[in-house]
Amino acid sequence: MTSTAATSTNRLAFDDFGAVQEHFHANGWTDGLPVVPPTPDAVAEMLEWSLLAPDHLVGVEPVRQRAITAEKAAINAVMAGCRPRDFPVVVTALTGMLHDDFLLHGTSASTGGCAVLVVVNGPIRTEIGMDATFNAVGPSDRASTCIGRAIRLILGNLLEVRPGEIDRSTLGHPGKISYCIAEDEEHTPWASLSAERIGDPHASAVTVMAAMGPRQLMNEWTTDPAEICDTFIAEMKANMAHYSIWAGNYAMVVPPQLRTHFDAAGWTKADIRNYVFEHARMYRRDWAKVGKANAVGEKGDREYAALTAPDDLLIIAAGGPAGGFGAVIPPWLGGKTKAVTVPVGACVDC
């Protein structure tokens, strides 16, 4: 089988499955969970599905100039449990992460502990069996879990983004194991996230965002869309108070029960974004209420917005059919990183 070292591809031979696991764990090539042995045939099948040569350049990490080839990505995708049909999503996510706007080195090295949120849109969701309904932000289906895990293994094995090495996270969160979801495009009249961001409602696309853990909320006591937005806004303002006050990409995950109220009132994603942009704000003096009085200084009357513009809010239709729940997914650290959306099959460095 092939090894996963960043600089070269070596062939290794083992007597049994357990020996593979112990060797890979001993070399720090896993995330602590068992891996699928990346045999030459499995890696070749992964590449063949995507019509990529082993030395195809997926992209170059901008800060340390680390090149990521298709073969190296495929080895880690096999290890994560991906099927060949999942690999185009992995490659597209990597393409977005390697874009300068994403700031991959900063987001992966920070003590703040963010992970890469991957959102998948378009026909490829159904082709690979992604489920955007029950447990949408958790382990909902094989493709979502394995794609998210592949991203993490690639970061660790090709860019040394391991705890205590490049990854300096103080705490981190479970999204660092896998953080991949699909949008439920079939059960909403809303334009999809990718259609809004790249302008093509029919294309398969992947959005990547440097994200903290999801903050779940509930409001089953109103059908007023503004009041529902106010609940989401309260979570955004809590993040601004407790973590980072700086504006950036926030994501809202809106399940069907809450979407029906927006639909009944004729609210589109644009209406939600405009309302949140106007109301998700706080004064620096509010930090004094959460133990940060020493950081207020002379800027107490300065107002901060969660978003620099309405379009900074990523609205994702996803979740099970019952329950007035939702989730806010905060950014890593304001506008230092920006969400990037890439159509499947695009290449920024080719």
C-alpha angles and dihedrals in degrees: 000000000000123000122226101229112144099230104044142009114240131183116234130185126211135181098221146001094263092056090054091054095048093048094049092046092048090054094048093244096131138064091234094275126099116273134214109249107252099226118184091249093052092049092046091051090051091053094043092056090057094039090236126146115229091248094046107134110235090182148295125262101242101221105042095023093234112169118219115204127197092246093054091048091047093052090056093043089056090048090052092054098255120155120224090258090059094055098083088061091051092050092047092050090051090050090056093045091053092055113110092238092063094059093211097182094051095046094046096044100044124115086224092083106224126165134208112266110205119199118189125204137176136033094322089074092069094036091062096035102250115170117212096181126064115037089358096170093040133055095313101153144353098261095050094048096045095044091052091047092049090057090054094047091049091052091050100042101036102031102026091242092158128136109279093012118067090336105076097172114157092205112347120187138245091269086077087075095049132338110172129131139168127223118244096233095160097064103047137061089217121113110253122256092250094046089056093047103041101020099236115109093188102049125100108235143166128220121200124196131177098236145177122220120296118267108212120212138178135209116168095150102081143039093197108116093211091054091048088052089050089061091053089045091053089059091048091051090048089056090049090052099042103032123007129355094195121111120247145125112326121182126214118200109201119190124205100267092060093037090060090062092051090047093049090053092046094244116158128196088263090057091051093048093050093049093048092046091055097044108031094090138116140181121247089236087069087074088075088069092060101046098273100106091127090063096054098075115151093334097078094118094047113114121219126198125211090222131041088208136000092255090062088078113090109206114197124188105214142124144081121308099251133056134054092249132132139163139227116208109198127210124252099244116342120269098343086101128033130204112252127206120200129180114238108264096027121128124197098190102040 
